[in-house]
Amino acid sequence: MLIDFASTRVLVTGGAGFLGSAVRGVLAERGATDIVVPRSRDYDLTDRAATARLFDEAQPDLVIHLAARVGGIGANMEHPAEIYLANLLMGTHVIEEARRTGVRKTVLVGTICSYPKFTPVPFSEDNLWDGYPEETNAPYGIAKKALLVHAQANRAQYGQNSVYVLPANLYGPGDKFNESVSHVIPALVKKFVDAKRTSSDKVTVWGTGAATREFLYVDDAAGGIVDAAQRYDGAEPVNLGTGEEISIRDLAELIAKLVGFQGELEWDTSRPDGQPRRRVDASRARDLFGFEARVLLEEGLRRTIAYYEANPDEAQAATF
């Protein structure tokens, strides 16, 4: 089902957030003029009645579900129950209300945290159920993976058209830089920029630096999500990524160089590394709907650093 955005009312949950803002931009570029962005103060998606009211009022043709309760390793360790419950409830209610109201299509955005701790690299969608996620990510990852089960069950029983994408770790301008919720790139950018500003001679980084990650620039992720909305109708989950892997040590050294920080990096090995390795096989997305990441890591980091340097107060405002 190829969607014509010009004649489609699109509901984007989480549409005012980091990823949501980028998705709205891509939708607009592709002709969408009727985009509904609910705010959590008006519609609590963890509440079934509030979610039903949103769908009854908005009457969307297409839903892109981005709303999430999420943070880095620290937030995941401090708030596992809240993260699990909020993400499970929001997704459950969105899927069911989309079914109840006859939404033509729903796009669900999962997380690479759902993969087993020791998934063979590169991560294939076929390995998603081969083991338990890395412990610090498990409540978030399992809550998100449960939505895939829900979507596939509804497709089998009711014919509901829901598709599910799994982006690699996101980063870019507009990310959350508050240390209570930040992921690795904004956390490192903040550490190095702040250290340079205060003429500090040392920055402490969590873990050993040996773990690896794959990073996907937010605009590329948004493009992939909208590609899936427009051109993919299958039941199987689909990875979105670059296929490039970098160690946290190399990432920290690269960010320090780009920022111009010339001091020492100290590794706090009492802190967890998280999942040992992450890199996805994104060939399914390429083959099914032509997805291809365009922004190289160094260029994306330059843009992210520039954003934080120009907007430190705004960048640090978001909290858990």
C-alpha positions as CSV (number, residue, x, y, z in Angstrom):
1,M,0.0,0.0,0.0
2,L,1.9,3.1,-1.2
3,I,0.7,6.0,0.9
4,D,0.1,9.5,-0.6
5,F,0.9,11.7,2.3
6,A,-0.8,14.7,0.8
7,S,-4.2,13.1,1.4
8,T,-3.3,11.3,4.7
9,R,-3.9,12.4,8.3
10,V,-0.8,11.3,10.2
11,L,-0.8,10.9,14.0
12,V,2.8,11.1,15.3
13,T,3.0,10.2,19.0
14,G,6.1,11.7,20.5
15,G,6.1,14.1,17.6
16,A,7.4,17.0,19.6
17,G,10.5,15.1,20.7
18,F,14.0,14.4,19.3
19,L,13.1,11.8,16.7
20,G,9.5,13.0,16.3
21,S,10.6,16.5,15.2
22,A,12.8,14.9,12.5
23,V,10.0,12.6,11.4
24,R,7.6,15.5,11.0
25,G,10.2,17.3,8.9
26,V,10.5,14.3,6.5
27,L,6.7,13.9,6.4
28,A,6.4,17.6,5.4
29,E,9.1,17.2,2.7
30,R,7.1,14.3,1.2
31,G,3.8,16.3,1.1
32,A,2.1,15.7,4.4
33,T,0.1,18.7,5.5
34,D,-2.2,17.1,8.1
35,I,0.1,16.0,11.0
36,V,-1.4,15.6,14.5
37,V,1.1,15.8,17.4
38,P,-0.4,15.0,20.7
39,R,1.2,16.3,23.9
40,S,1.6,14.2,27.0
41,R,0.0,16.9,29.2
42,D,-3.2,16.5,27.1
43,Y,-3.1,12.7,26.4
44,D,-1.5,10.3,28.8
45,L,-0.8,7.3,26.5
46,T,-0.3,5.1,29.5
47,D,-4.0,5.5,30.2
48,R,-6.4,3.6,27.9
49,A,-9.2,6.1,28.1
50,A,-6.9,9.0,27.3
51,T,-5.5,7.1,24.3
52,A,-9.0,6.3,23.1
53,R,-10.0,10.0,23.4
54,L,-7.0,10.9,21.3
55,F,-7.9,8.5,18.5
56,D,-11.5,9.5,18.5
57,E,-10.6,13.1,18.2
58,A,-7.8,12.8,15.8
59,Q,-9.2,10.1,13.5
60,P,-5.9,9.4,11.8
61,D,-5.3,7.4,8.7
62,L,-1.7,6.6,9.6
63,V,-0.1,6.3,13.0
64,I,3.7,6.6,13.7
65,H,4.3,5.6,17.3
66,L,7.4,7.3,18.6
67,A,6.4,8.2,22.2
68,A,8.7,6.4,24.6
69,R,10.2,6.6,28.1
70,V,13.9,6.2,27.6
71,G,17.3,7.1,28.9
72,G,20.9,5.9,28.9
73,I,22.4,3.2,31.0
74,G,22.1,5.3,34.2
75,A,18.4,5.9,33.7
76,N,17.8,2.3,32.8
77,M,19.4,1.1,36.0
78,E,17.6,3.7,38.2
79,H,14.1,3.4,36.7
80,P,13.7,-0.1,35.2
81,A,10.1,-0.6,36.4
82,E,8.9,2.8,35.2
83,I,10.6,2.3,31.8
84,Y,9.2,-1.2,31.3
85,L,5.6,-0.3,32.3
86,A,5.4,3.1,30.5
87,N,6.6,1.7,27.2
88,L,4.5,-1.4,27.3
89,L,1.3,0.5,28.2
90,M,1.8,3.2,25.6
91,G,2.5,0.8,22.8
92,T,-0.3,-1.6,23.8
93,H,-2.9,1.2,23.9
94,V,-1.8,2.7,20.6
95,I,-2.0,-0.6,18.8
96,E,-5.4,-1.4,20.3
97,E,-6.9,2.0,19.6
98,A,-5.5,1.9,16.0
99,R,-7.3,-1.5,15.6
100,R,-10.5,-0.3,17.2
101,T,-10.8,2.9,15.1
102,G,-9.7,1.2,11.8
103,V,-6.4,3.1,11.3
104,R,-5.1,2.0,7.8
105,K,-1.5,1.6,9.0
106,T,0.6,1.8,12.2
107,V,4.4,2.2,12.3
108,L,6.0,1.0,15.5
109,V,9.5,1.9,16.4
110,G,11.4,-0.6,18.4
111,T,14.9,-0.6,19.8
112,I,18.2,-2.3,19.2
113,C,18.2,-2.9,23.0
114,S,15.7,-5.8,22.3
115,Y,18.4,-7.9,20.8
116,P,20.1,-10.7,22.9
117,K,23.1,-9.7,24.9
118,F,25.4,-11.8,22.8
119,T,23.8,-11.5,19.3
120,P,26.1,-12.5,16.4
121,V,27.4,-9.4,14.7
122,P,25.9,-8.0,12.5
123,F,22.5,-8.3,14.2
124,S,20.0,-10.0,11.9
125,E,16.3,-9.6,12.5
126,D,16.2,-13.4,12.6
127,N,18.3,-13.4,15.8
128,L,15.9,-11.2,17.7
129,W,14.5,-14.1,19.8
130,D,17.7,-16.0,20.4
131,G,18.4,-14.9,23.9
132,Y,17.8,-12.4,26.8
133,P,18.8,-8.7,26.3
134,E,21.8,-7.1,28.1
135,E,20.6,-6.7,31.7
136,T,20.7,-2.9,32.0
137,N,18.6,-2.6,28.8
138,A,16.3,-5.6,29.3
139,P,13.2,-3.9,30.8
140,Y,13.1,-1.4,27.9
141,G,14.0,-3.9,25.3
142,I,11.5,-6.5,26.3
143,A,8.7,-4.0,26.6
144,K,9.4,-2.8,23.1
145,K,9.7,-6.3,21.7
146,A,6.3,-7.3,23.3
147,L,4.8,-4.7,20.9
148,L,6.1,-6.7,17.9
149,V,4.3,-9.8,19.3
150,H,1.1,-7.7,19.8
151,A,1.3,-6.3,16.2
152,Q,1.9,-9.7,14.7
153,A,-0.9,-11.3,16.7
154,N,-3.3,-8.6,15.6
155,R,-2.2,-8.9,12.0
156,A,-2.9,-12.7,12.2
157,Q,-6.3,-12.4,13.9
158,Y,-7.7,-9.1,12.7
159,G,-5.7,-8.2,9.6
160,Q,-4.3,-5.1,11.2
161,N,-1.5,-3.5,9.2
162,S,1.3,-2.6,11.6
163,V,5.0,-2.5,10.7
164,Y,8.0,-2.6,13.1
165,V,11.4,-1.0,12.6
166,L,14.5,-1.3,14.8
167,P,16.8,1.7,14.6
168,A,20.5,1.6,15.7
169,N,21.5,4.0,18.5
170,L,20.3,7.5,17.5
171,Y,22.1,10.8,17.9
172,G,22.0,14.3,16.5
173,P,21.0,17.9,17.2
174,G,18.0,18.1,19.6
175,D,19.1,15.0,21.5
176,K,18.9,14.9,25.4
177,F,22.1,16.1,27.0
178,N,21.0,16.1,30.6
179,E,23.2,13.6,32.4
180,S,20.2,12.0,34.1
181,V,18.9,10.7,30.7
182,S,21.5,11.1,28.1
183,H,22.8,8.3,25.8
184,V,26.5,7.9,25.1
185,I,27.0,10.5,22.3
186,P,25.3,13.5,24.0
187,A,26.8,12.5,27.3
188,L,30.3,12.5,25.8
189,V,29.7,15.7,23.8
190,K,28.6,17.5,27.0
191,K,31.5,16.2,29.0
192,F,34.1,17.3,26.5
193,V,32.5,20.7,25.6
194,D,32.1,21.5,29.3
195,A,35.6,20.4,30.1
196,K,37.0,22.6,27.4
197,R,34.9,25.6,28.6
198,T,36.2,25.2,32.1
199,S,39.8,24.4,31.1
200,S,39.5,21.1,32.9
201,D,42.5,18.7,32.2
202,K,40.6,15.4,32.6
203,V,37.3,13.8,31.5
204,T,35.9,10.6,33.1
205,V,34.2,8.2,30.8
206,W,32.1,5.2,31.9
207,G,33.2,1.7,31.4
208,T,36.3,0.2,29.8
209,G,35.8,1.7,26.3
210,A,35.9,-1.8,24.8
211,A,32.2,-2.0,24.0
212,T,31.1,-1.1,20.4
213,R,28.1,0.7,19.1
214,E,26.5,1.6,15.8
215,F,25.1,5.1,15.5
216,L,22.4,6.4,13.2
217,Y,21.9,10.1,12.6
218,V,18.4,11.2,13.6
219,D,17.5,12.5,10.1
220,D,18.5,9.2,8.5
221,A,16.4,7.3,11.1
222,A,13.4,9.6,10.4
223,G,13.8,9.0,6.7
224,G,13.8,5.2,7.2
225,I,10.7,5.4,9.4
226,V,8.8,7.4,6.8
227,D,10.1,5.1,4.1
228,A,8.6,2.1,6.0
229,A,5.4,4.1,6.5
230,Q,5.1,4.7,2.8
231,R,6.4,1.5,1.2
232,Y,6.5,-1.4,3.6
233,D,3.5,-3.6,4.7
234,G,5.2,-6.7,6.0
235,A,4.9,-8.5,9.4
236,E,8.6,-9.0,9.9
237,P,10.8,-6.5,11.9
238,V,13.3,-4.4,10.0
239,N,16.6,-3.0,11.2
240,L,17.6,0.6,10.3
241,G,21.3,1.4,10.5
242,T,24.6,2.2,8.8
243,G,26.4,-1.1,9.2
244,E,29.4,0.7,10.8
245,E,30.7,-0.1,14.3
246,I,32.9,1.9,16.5
247,S,34.3,1.2,20.0
248,I,33.4,3.6,22.8
249,R,37.1,4.3,23.3
250,D,37.5,5.4,19.7
251,L,34.2,7.3,19.8
252,A,35.4,9.3,22.9
253,E,38.7,10.1,21.3
254,L,37.0,11.2,18.1
255,I,34.6,13.5,20.0
256,A,37.5,14.9,22.1
257,K,39.4,15.7,18.9
258,L,36.4,17.4,17.2
259,V,35.6,19.4,20.3
260,G,39.3,20.4,20.7
261,F,39.7,19.0,24.2
262,Q,43.4,18.2,24.8
263,G,43.3,16.8,28.3
264,E,43.3,13.2,29.7
265,L,40.5,10.6,29.3
266,E,40.0,8.6,32.5
267,W,38.0,5.3,32.2
268,D,35.8,4.5,35.2
269,T,35.8,0.7,35.0
270,S,33.5,0.4,38.0
271,R,30.7,1.5,35.6
272,P,29.0,-0.9,33.2
273,D,29.8,-1.2,29.5
274,G,26.4,-2.4,28.6
275,Q,26.0,-4.7,25.6
276,P,29.4,-5.9,24.4
277,R,28.9,-5.2,20.7
278,R,26.3,-3.6,18.4
279,R,26.1,-3.5,14.7
280,V,23.0,-4.3,12.5
281,D,22.5,-5.9,9.2
282,A,20.3,-3.2,7.4
283,S,20.0,-5.1,4.1
284,R,16.4,-6.0,4.7
285,A,15.5,-2.3,4.9
286,R,17.5,-1.6,1.7
287,D,15.9,-4.4,-0.2
288,L,12.3,-3.8,1.0
289,F,12.0,-0.1,0.9
290,G,15.3,1.4,-0.4
291,F,16.6,2.7,3.0
292,E,20.2,4.0,3.0
293,A,21.8,6.1,5.7
294,R,23.5,9.2,4.3
295,V,25.2,11.1,7.2
296,L,28.7,9.8,8.1
297,L,29.5,9.6,11.8
298,E,32.1,12.3,11.9
299,E,29.8,14.8,10.1
300,G,26.9,13.9,12.3
301,L,29.1,14.4,15.4
302,R,30.2,17.9,14.1
303,R,26.5,18.9,13.8
304,T,25.7,17.5,17.2
305,I,28.6,19.3,18.9
306,A,27.7,22.6,17.2
307,Y,24.1,22.2,18.4
308,Y,25.2,21.7,22.0
309,E,27.7,24.5,21.9
310,A,25.1,26.9,20.6
311,N,22.2,25.7,22.8
312,P,23.6,24.3,26.1
313,D,20.6,25.3,28.3
314,E,18.0,24.0,25.8
315,A,20.0,20.8,25.3
316,Q,20.2,20.1,29.0
317,A,16.5,20.9,29.8
318,A,15.0,17.5,29.2
319,T,15.0,15.1,32.1
320,F,13.6,11.7,32.9
